[in-house]
Amino acid sequence: MKTATAPLPPLRSVKVLDQLRERIR
């Protein structure tokens, strides 16, 4: 997970991460 490297990732990345987190739950 290279989210800490980017100061403000694009909205697409955020949405993708949210979807992945929901699936992992």
MMTF fields as JSON, N, C-alpha, C and O atoms, coordinates in Angstrom:
{
  "mmtfVersion": "1.0.0",
  "mmtfProducer": "UNKNOWN",
  "numBonds": 99,
  "numAtoms": 100,
  "numGroups": 25,
  "numChains": 1,
  "numModels": 1,
  "chainsPerModel": [1],
  "groupsPerChain": [25],
  "chainIdList": ["A"],
  "bondAtomList": [4, 2, 8, 6, 12, 10, 16, 14, 20, 18, 24, 22, 28, 26, 32, 30, 36, 34, 40, 38, 44, 42, 48, 46, 52, 50, 56, 54, 60, 58, 64, 62, 68, 66, 72, 70, 76, 74, 80, 78, 84, 82, 88, 86, 92, 90, 96, 94],
  "bondOrderList": [1, 1, 1, 1, 1, 1, 1, 1, 1, 1, 1, 1, 1, 1, 1, 1, 1, 1, 1, 1, 1, 1, 1, 1],
  "groupList": [{"groupName": "MET", "atomNameList": ["N", "CA", "C", "O"], "elementList": ["N", "C", "C", "O"], "formalChargeList": [0, 0, 0, 0], "bondAtomList": [1, 0, 2, 1, 3, 2], "bondOrderList": [1, 1, 2], "singleLetterCode": "M", "chemCompType": "L-PEPTIDE LINKING"}, {"groupName": "LYS", "atomNameList": ["N", "CA", "C", "O"], "elementList": ["N", "C", "C", "O"], "formalChargeList": [0, 0, 0, 0], "bondAtomList": [1, 0, 2, 1, 3, 2], "bondOrderList": [1, 1, 2], "singleLetterCode": "K", "chemCompType": "L-PEPTIDE LINKING"}, {"groupName": "THR", "atomNameList": ["N", "CA", "C", "O"], "elementList": ["N", "C", "C", "O"], "formalChargeList": [0, 0, 0, 0], "bondAtomList": [1, 0, 2, 1, 3, 2], "bondOrderList": [1, 1, 2], "singleLetterCode": "T", "chemCompType": "L-PEPTIDE LINKING"}, {"groupName": "ALA", "atomNameList": ["N", "CA", "C", "O"], "elementList": ["N", "C", "C", "O"], "formalChargeList": [0, 0, 0, 0], "bondAtomList": [1, 0, 2, 1, 3, 2], "bondOrderList": [1, 1, 2], "singleLetterCode": "A", "chemCompType": "L-PEPTIDE LINKING"}, {"groupName": "PRO", "atomNameList": ["N", "CA", "C", "O"], "elementList": ["N", "C", "C", "O"], "formalChargeList": [0, 0, 0, 0], "bondAtomList": [1, 0, 2, 1, 3, 2], "bondOrderList": [1, 1, 2], "singleLetterCode": "P", "chemCompType": "L-PEPTIDE LINKING"}, {"groupName": "LEU", "atomNameList": ["N", "CA", "C", "O"], "elementList": ["N", "C", "C", "O"], "formalChargeList": [0, 0, 0, 0], "bondAtomList": [1, 0, 2, 1, 3, 2], "bondOrderList": [1, 1, 2], "singleLetterCode": "L", "chemCompType": "L-PEPTIDE LINKING"}, {"groupName": "ARG", "atomNameList": ["N", "CA", "C", "O"], "elementList": ["N", "C", "C", "O"], "formalChargeList": [0, 0, 0, 0], "bondAtomList": [1, 0, 2, 1, 3, 2], "bondOrderList": [1, 1, 2], "singleLetterCode": "R", "chemCompType": "L-PEPTIDE LINKING"}, {"groupName": "SER", "atomNameList": ["N", "CA", "C", "O"], "elementList": ["N", "C", "C", "O"], "formalChargeList": [0, 0, 0, 0], "bondAtomList": [1, 0, 2, 1, 3, 2], "bondOrderList": [1, 1, 2], "singleLetterCode": "S", "chemCompType": "L-PEPTIDE LINKING"}, {"groupName": "VAL", "atomNameList": ["N", "CA", "C", "O"], "elementList": ["N", "C", "C", "O"], "formalChargeList": [0, 0, 0, 0], "bondAtomList": [1, 0, 2, 1, 3, 2], "bondOrderList": [1, 1, 2], "singleLetterCode": "V", "chemCompType": "L-PEPTIDE LINKING"}, {"groupName": "ASP", "atomNameList": ["N", "CA", "C", "O"], "elementList": ["N", "C", "C", "O"], "formalChargeList": [0, 0, 0, 0], "bondAtomList": [1, 0, 2, 1, 3, 2], "bondOrderList": [1, 1, 2], "singleLetterCode": "D", "chemCompType": "L-PEPTIDE LINKING"}, {"groupName": "GLN", "atomNameList": ["N", "CA", "C", "O"], "elementList": ["N", "C", "C", "O"], "formalChargeList": [0, 0, 0, 0], "bondAtomList": [1, 0, 2, 1, 3, 2], "bondOrderList": [1, 1, 2], "singleLetterCode": "Q", "chemCompType": "L-PEPTIDE LINKING"}, {"groupName": "GLU", "atomNameList": ["N", "CA", "C", "O"], "elementList": ["N", "C", "C", "O"], "formalChargeList": [0, 0, 0, 0], "bondAtomList": [1, 0, 2, 1, 3, 2], "bondOrderList": [1, 1, 2], "singleLetterCode": "E", "chemCompType": "L-PEPTIDE LINKING"}, {"groupName": "ILE", "atomNameList": ["N", "CA", "C", "O"], "elementList": ["N", "C", "C", "O"], "formalChargeList": [0, 0, 0, 0], "bondAtomList": [1, 0, 2, 1, 3, 2], "bondOrderList": [1, 1, 2], "singleLetterCode": "I", "chemCompType": "L-PEPTIDE LINKING"}],
  "groupTypeList": [0, 1, 2, 3, 2, 3, 4, 5, 4, 4, 5, 6, 7, 8, 1, 8, 5, 9, 10, 5, 6, 11, 6, 12, 6],
  "groupIdList": [1, 2, 3, 4, 5, 6, 7, 8, 9, 10, 11, 12, 13, 14, 15, 16, 17, 18, 19, 20, 21, 22, 23, 24, 25],
  "secStructList": [7, 7, 6, 6, 6, 1, 1, 1, 7, 7, 2, 2, 2, 2, 2, 2, 2, 2, 2, 2, 2, 2, 2, 2, 7],
  "xCoordList": [0.852, 0.0, 0.888, 1.462, 0.994, 1.833, 0.956, 1.019, 0.15, -0.748, -0.035, -0.323, 0.887, 1.59, 2.577, 2.926, 3.025, 4.001, 3.366, 4.009, 2.114, 1.436, 0.754, 0.074, 0.929, 0.306, -1.214, -1.919, -1.716, -3.177, -3.489, -3.48, -3.766, -4.062, -5.333, -6.174, -5.482, -6.662, -7.936, -7.889, -9.073, -10.357, -10.563, -11.122, -10.11, -10.291, -9.607, -10.179, -8.385, -7.648, -8.409, -8.525, -8.92, -9.653, -10.869, -11.15, -11.584, -12.791, -12.387, -13.048, -11.323, -10.868, -10.484, -10.833, -9.765, -9.354, -10.584, -10.635, -11.576, -12.804, -13.479, -13.918, -13.558, -14.212, -13.438, -14.035, -12.122, -11.308, -11.522, -11.649, -11.56, -11.76, -13.118, -13.236, -14.128, -15.466, -15.441, -16.071, -14.715, -14.645, -13.877, -14.263, -12.791, -11.974, -12.816, -12.686, -13.681, -14.486, -15.282, -16.042],
  "yCoordList": [-1.195, 0.0, 1.246, 1.608, 1.888, 3.1, 4.342, 5.211, 4.427, 5.581, 6.699, 7.879, 6.323, 7.33, 8.109, 9.245, 7.502, 8.173, 9.4, 10.444, 9.285, 10.415, 11.297, 10.785, 12.616, 13.547, 13.533, 13.472, 13.589, 13.576, 12.774, 13.318, 11.479, 10.617, 11.074, 11.736, 10.725, 11.109, 10.507, 9.522, 11.11, 10.604, 9.16, 8.355, 8.836, 7.448, 6.473, 5.446, 6.797, 5.894, 5.749, 4.65, 6.859, 6.814, 5.91, 5.091, 6.066, 5.235, 3.768, 2.9, 3.494, 2.097, 1.531, 0.399, 2.325, 1.848, 1.583, 0.591, 2.471, 2.265, 0.96, 0.186, 0.723, -0.512, -1.731, -2.714, -1.667, -2.805, -3.035, -4.175, -1.96, -2.11, -2.744, -3.608, -2.334, -2.909, -4.405, -5.201, -4.78, -6.216, -6.981, -8.088, -6.395, -7.07, -7.292, -8.322, -6.323, -6.475, -7.745, -8.1],
  "zCoordList": [0.0, 0.0, 0.0, 1.027, -1.146, -1.217, -1.131, -2.002, -0.099, 0.039, 0.806, 0.604, 1.679, 2.478, 1.603, 1.922, 0.508, -0.359, -1.008, -1.113, -1.443, -2.097, -1.051, -0.162, -1.149, -0.195, -0.314, 0.694, -1.543, -1.763, -3.017, -4.121, -2.855, -4.002, -4.707, -4.099, -5.989, -6.773, -6.189, -5.451, -6.53, -6.006, -6.439, -5.695, -7.641, -8.127, -7.18, -6.814, -6.788, -5.883, -4.566, -4.023, -4.065, -2.79, -2.929, -2.055, -4.033, -4.23, -4.331, -3.761, -5.042, -5.202, -3.841, -3.509, -3.06, -1.733, -0.872, -0.144, -0.957, -0.167, -0.578, 0.272, -1.878, -2.346, -1.853, -1.414, -1.926, -1.483, 0.013, 0.459, 0.775, 2.229, 2.494, 3.364, 1.768, 1.983, 1.67, 2.366, 0.624, 0.264, 1.328, 1.704, 1.813, 2.831, 4.089, 4.751, 4.418, 5.639, 5.499, 6.4]
}
